[in-house]
Amino acid sequence: MASSEAYAKFIVDQAREAGVLTYRKMFGEYGIYCDGVFIALLCDDRLFCKITGQGQDVLLAFGKETMLVPPYQGAKPIFLIEDVEDAAFLSALFSATKQALESK
């Protein structure tokens, strides 16, 4: 089952405080970009965020579990984000992840 565009729009709206968020269709799923930096992936209407130390710090600060799960068969595990209702958390996570990836 592929991710829906409605779910991509929802995720981008939830984390709108992180910066300029966009999504792009990729092989039936969606990539999420923050200020042009690829930070997350939607697979089967589930949110996966790239692993960074700063992102893990945000997860811990918000009391969220850090679950590493492959988004699809054969992929490397990345953060599975289950609480997509918390806009402040998602914004902080996306912003921290973007900053970490930019500094690499």
Residue frames as a rotation matrix with the C-alpha (Angstrom) as fourth column:
MET 1
0.582 0.813 0.000 0.00
0.813 -0.582 0.000 0.00
0.000 0.000 -1.000 0.00
ALA 2
-0.366 -0.710 0.601 1.50
0.704 -0.634 -0.320 3.33
0.609 0.306 0.732 -1.04
SER 3
-0.600 0.097 -0.794 1.34
0.597 -0.606 -0.526 6.49
-0.532 -0.789 0.305 1.02
SER 4
0.363 0.810 0.461 -1.40
0.932 -0.321 -0.170 8.97
0.010 0.491 -0.871 0.24
GLU 5
-0.408 -0.449 0.795 -0.81
0.494 -0.841 -0.221 12.56
0.768 0.302 0.565 -0.77
ALA 6
0.549 0.683 0.482 -3.27
-0.106 -0.515 0.850 13.57
0.829 -0.518 -0.210 1.95
TYR 7
0.824 -0.322 -0.466 -0.97
0.563 0.368 0.740 12.00
-0.067 -0.872 0.485 4.56
ALA 8
-0.218 -0.938 0.270 2.05
0.950 -0.267 -0.161 13.82
0.223 0.221 0.949 3.09
LYS 9
-0.126 0.264 0.956 0.15
0.115 -0.954 0.278 17.12
0.985 0.145 0.089 3.27
PHE 10
0.870 0.488 -0.065 -0.85
0.080 -0.011 0.997 16.37
0.486 -0.873 -0.049 6.87
ILE 11
0.439 -0.786 -0.435 2.76
0.889 0.310 0.336 15.68
-0.129 -0.534 0.835 7.95
VAL 12
-0.458 -0.614 0.643 4.04
0.722 -0.679 -0.133 18.84
0.519 0.403 0.754 6.24
ASP 13
0.207 0.620 0.757 1.29
-0.066 -0.763 0.643 20.89
0.976 -0.183 -0.117 7.89
GLN 14
0.882 0.142 -0.450 1.98
0.395 0.300 0.869 19.38
0.259 -0.943 0.208 11.33
ALA 15
0.234 -0.908 -0.348 5.69
0.881 0.046 0.472 20.31
-0.412 -0.417 0.810 11.19
ARG 16
0.613 0.110 0.782 5.28
0.649 -0.635 -0.419 23.68
0.451 0.765 -0.461 9.47
GLU 17
0.966 -0.257 0.014 7.27
-0.213 -0.765 0.608 25.49
-0.146 -0.591 -0.794 12.21
ALA 18
0.459 -0.836 0.303 10.45
0.517 0.528 0.674 23.62
-0.723 -0.153 0.674 11.16
GLY 19
-0.587 -0.629 -0.510 10.98
-0.125 -0.552 0.824 25.66
-0.800 0.548 0.246 8.00
VAL 20
-0.018 0.537 -0.843 9.90
-0.983 -0.165 -0.084 25.44
-0.184 0.827 0.531 4.39
LEU 21
-0.455 -0.052 0.889 8.56
-0.190 0.981 -0.039 21.89
-0.870 -0.186 -0.457 4.11
THR 22
0.032 0.436 -0.899 7.83
-0.999 0.007 -0.032 20.18
-0.008 0.900 0.436 0.83
TYR 23
0.048 -0.014 0.999 7.16
-0.189 0.982 0.023 16.63
-0.981 -0.190 0.045 -0.29
ARG 24
-0.213 -0.195 -0.957 7.99
-0.974 -0.031 0.223 14.80
-0.073 0.980 -0.184 -3.48
LYS 25
0.809 0.544 0.222 6.53
-0.504 0.837 -0.215 11.57
-0.303 0.062 0.951 -4.81
MET 26
-0.281 -0.936 -0.212 9.14
-0.960 0.272 0.071 8.81
-0.009 0.223 -0.975 -4.95
PHE 27
-0.830 -0.116 -0.546 8.30
-0.259 0.947 0.193 5.32
0.495 0.301 -0.815 -6.25
GLY 28
-0.036 0.934 -0.355 4.74
0.305 0.349 0.886 5.45
0.952 -0.076 -0.297 -4.90
GLU 29
0.252 0.032 -0.967 5.84
0.966 -0.070 0.250 6.91
-0.060 -0.997 -0.049 -1.57
TYR 30
0.832 0.077 0.549 6.91
0.176 -0.976 -0.130 10.42
0.526 0.205 -0.825 -0.54
GLY 31
-0.260 -0.908 -0.329 10.12
0.888 -0.092 -0.451 12.13
0.379 -0.409 0.830 0.49
ILE 32
0.850 0.477 -0.223 9.89
0.526 -0.746 0.408 15.04
0.029 -0.464 -0.886 2.95
TYR 33
-0.168 -0.894 0.416 12.25
0.786 -0.376 -0.491 18.00
0.595 0.245 0.765 2.56
CYS 34
0.689 0.255 -0.679 12.95
0.636 -0.661 0.397 20.80
-0.348 -0.706 -0.617 5.03
ASP 35
0.587 -0.430 -0.686 14.47
-0.423 -0.885 0.194 23.91
-0.690 0.176 -0.702 3.42
GLY 36
0.553 -0.275 -0.787 15.49
-0.793 0.116 -0.598 21.68
0.256 0.954 -0.154 0.50
VAL 37
-0.604 -0.780 0.162 17.19
-0.785 0.549 -0.286 19.01
0.134 -0.300 -0.944 2.65
PHE 38
0.113 0.599 -0.793 15.81
-0.342 0.773 0.535 15.44
0.933 0.211 0.292 2.39
ILE 39
-0.545 -0.316 0.776 14.98
-0.796 -0.095 -0.598 14.54
0.263 -0.944 -0.200 6.02
ALA 40
-0.429 0.512 0.744 12.18
-0.445 0.597 -0.668 11.98
-0.786 -0.618 -0.027 6.08
LEU 41
-0.883 0.152 -0.444 10.29
-0.323 0.489 0.810 9.35
0.340 0.859 -0.383 4.15
LEU 42
-0.075 0.906 0.416 6.67
-0.860 0.153 -0.487 8.27
-0.505 -0.394 0.768 4.12
CYS 43
-0.812 -0.123 -0.570 6.10
-0.415 0.810 0.415 4.57
0.410 0.574 -0.709 3.46
ASP 44
-0.429 0.748 -0.507 2.67
0.563 0.660 0.498 2.97
0.707 -0.072 -0.704 3.72
ASP 45
0.402 0.587 0.703 1.42
-0.073 -0.745 0.664 6.11
0.913 -0.318 -0.256 5.51
ARG 46
0.765 -0.313 -0.563 4.10
0.626 0.159 0.763 5.78
-0.149 -0.936 0.317 8.20
LEU 47
0.862 -0.458 0.216 6.69
-0.381 -0.868 -0.318 8.46
0.333 0.192 -0.923 8.92
PHE 48
0.592 -0.787 -0.173 10.39
0.801 0.550 0.237 7.60
-0.092 -0.279 0.956 8.96
CYS 49
0.949 -0.314 -0.003 13.02
-0.314 -0.949 -0.008 10.21
0.000 0.009 -1.000 9.80
LYS 50
0.396 -0.887 -0.238 16.73
0.036 0.274 -0.961 10.06
0.917 0.372 0.141 8.98
ILE 51
0.706 -0.222 -0.672 18.96
0.704 0.316 0.635 9.18
0.072 -0.922 0.380 11.92
THR 52
0.040 -0.745 0.666 20.99
0.024 -0.666 -0.746 12.00
0.999 0.046 -0.009 13.45
GLY 53
-0.619 -0.338 -0.709 22.31
0.702 0.168 -0.692 12.58
0.354 -0.926 0.133 16.94
GLN 54
-0.956 0.283 0.079 20.36
-0.293 -0.906 -0.307 15.83
-0.016 -0.316 0.949 17.16
GLY 55
-0.184 0.926 -0.329 17.17
-0.603 0.158 0.782 14.06
0.776 0.343 0.530 16.09
GLN 56
-0.095 0.088 -0.992 17.70
0.530 0.848 0.024 11.43
0.843 -0.523 -0.127 18.76
ASP 57
-0.930 -0.261 -0.259 18.17
0.360 -0.503 -0.786 14.22
0.075 -0.824 0.562 21.33
VAL 58
-0.631 0.768 0.105 14.78
-0.723 -0.632 0.280 15.66
0.282 0.100 0.954 20.31
LEU 59
0.029 0.633 -0.773 13.13
-0.131 0.770 0.625 12.24
0.991 0.083 0.105 20.60
LEU 60
-0.376 -0.260 -0.889 14.51
0.766 0.453 -0.456 11.83
0.521 -0.853 0.029 24.11
ALA 61
-0.999 -0.029 0.034 13.65
0.008 -0.868 -0.496 15.41
0.044 -0.496 0.867 25.15
PHE 62
-0.354 0.935 -0.037 10.02
-0.855 -0.307 0.417 14.84
0.378 0.179 0.908 24.14
GLY 63
-0.335 0.170 0.927 9.93
-0.674 0.644 -0.362 11.42
-0.659 -0.746 -0.101 25.85
LYS 64
0.627 0.548 -0.553 9.48
-0.777 0.390 -0.495 9.53
-0.056 0.740 0.670 22.59
GLU 65
0.518 -0.400 0.756 10.71
0.065 0.900 0.431 6.01
-0.853 -0.174 0.492 21.98
THR 66
-0.016 -0.593 -0.805 13.57
-0.921 -0.304 0.243 5.67
-0.389 0.746 -0.541 19.50
MET 67
0.439 0.247 0.864 12.54
0.047 0.954 -0.297 2.80
-0.897 0.171 0.407 17.26
LEU 68
-0.420 -0.617 -0.666 14.80
-0.746 -0.182 0.640 1.88
-0.516 0.766 -0.384 14.37
VAL 69
0.210 0.608 0.766 12.82
0.186 0.744 -0.642 0.15
-0.960 0.277 0.043 11.63
PRO 70
-0.874 -0.438 0.211 13.53
0.280 -0.099 0.955 -0.31
-0.397 0.893 0.210 7.92
PRO 71
-0.375 0.772 -0.513 10.92
-0.622 -0.620 -0.478 1.64
-0.688 0.140 0.713 5.90
TYR 72
0.672 0.526 -0.521 10.76
-0.740 0.477 -0.474 -1.13
-0.001 0.704 0.710 3.28
GLN 73
0.866 -0.307 0.395 12.26
0.202 0.937 0.285 -4.56
-0.458 -0.167 0.873 2.73
GLY 74
0.410 -0.820 0.400 16.01
0.882 0.245 -0.402 -4.38
0.231 0.518 0.823 2.14
ALA 75
0.444 -0.212 0.871 16.39
-0.038 -0.975 -0.218 -0.83
0.895 0.064 -0.441 3.50
LYS 76
-0.673 -0.676 -0.300 18.57
0.381 0.031 -0.924 0.21
0.634 -0.737 0.237 6.42
PRO 77
0.148 0.746 -0.650 16.65
0.979 -0.016 0.204 0.94
0.142 -0.666 -0.732 9.64
ILE 78
-0.713 -0.242 0.658 15.80
0.145 -0.969 -0.199 4.57
0.686 -0.046 0.726 10.38
PHE 79
-0.933 0.359 -0.005 13.66
-0.086 -0.235 -0.968 6.29
-0.349 -0.903 0.250 13.03
LEU 80
-0.425 0.900 0.096 9.99
0.640 0.224 0.735 5.29
0.640 0.374 -0.671 12.89
ILE 81
-0.978 0.142 0.153 7.96
-0.205 -0.801 -0.563 8.24
0.043 -0.582 0.812 14.18
GLU 82
-0.591 0.790 -0.163 4.62
0.755 0.613 0.231 7.11
0.283 0.014 -0.959 15.57
ASP 83
0.038 0.614 -0.789 3.40
0.760 -0.530 -0.376 10.32
-0.648 -0.585 -0.487 17.25
VAL 84
-0.672 -0.247 0.698 2.56
0.706 -0.497 0.504 12.50
0.222 0.832 0.508 14.28
GLU 85
0.413 0.904 0.113 -0.15
0.767 -0.412 0.493 14.41
0.492 -0.117 -0.863 16.17
ASP 86
0.516 -0.308 -0.799 2.36
0.609 -0.524 0.596 16.43
-0.602 -0.794 -0.083 18.24
ALA 87
0.858 -0.093 0.505 3.15
0.388 -0.526 -0.757 19.41
0.336 0.845 -0.416 16.00
ALA 88
0.747 -0.618 0.245 5.77
-0.662 -0.660 0.355 20.92
-0.057 -0.428 -0.902 18.35
PHE 89
0.320 -0.610 0.725 7.62
-0.123 0.732 0.670 17.60
-0.940 -0.303 0.159 18.48
LEU 90
0.532 -0.077 0.844 7.57
0.771 0.456 -0.445 17.07
-0.350 0.887 0.301 14.70
SER 91
0.932 -0.186 0.310 8.70
-0.006 -0.865 -0.502 20.63
0.361 0.466 -0.808 14.06
ALA 92
0.556 -0.757 0.344 11.59
-0.725 -0.240 0.645 20.27
-0.406 -0.608 -0.682 16.52
LEU 93
0.312 -0.409 0.857 12.56
0.213 0.910 0.356 16.87
-0.926 0.072 0.371 15.08
PHE 94
0.700 0.006 0.714 12.52
0.713 0.042 -0.700 18.05
-0.034 0.999 0.025 11.47
SER 95
0.898 -0.375 0.229 14.43
-0.340 -0.923 -0.180 21.23
0.279 0.084 -0.957 12.29
ALA 96
0.417 -0.764 0.492 17.12
-0.608 0.168 0.776 19.37
-0.676 -0.623 -0.394 14.27
THR 97
0.381 -0.230 0.895 17.45
0.503 0.864 0.008 16.70
-0.775 0.448 0.445 11.58
LYS 98
0.875 -0.021 0.483 17.82
0.425 -0.442 -0.790 19.31
0.231 0.897 -0.378 8.85
GLN 99
0.758 -0.614 0.220 20.48
-0.651 -0.734 0.193 21.20
0.042 -0.290 -0.956 10.80
ALA 100
0.312 -0.645 0.697 22.42
-0.292 0.633 0.717 18.01
-0.904 -0.428 0.009 11.49
LEU 101
0.467 -0.079 0.881 22.33
0.715 0.619 -0.324 16.92
-0.520 0.781 0.346 7.85
GLU 102
0.952 -0.113 0.283 23.38
0.090 -0.783 -0.615 20.37
0.291 0.612 -0.736 6.64
SER 103
0.625 -0.734 0.265 26.44
-0.741 -0.452 0.497 20.34
-0.245 -0.507 -0.826 8.87
LYS 104
0.559 -0.405 0.723 27.73
0.233 0.914 0.332 17.04
-0.796 -0.017 0.605 7.45
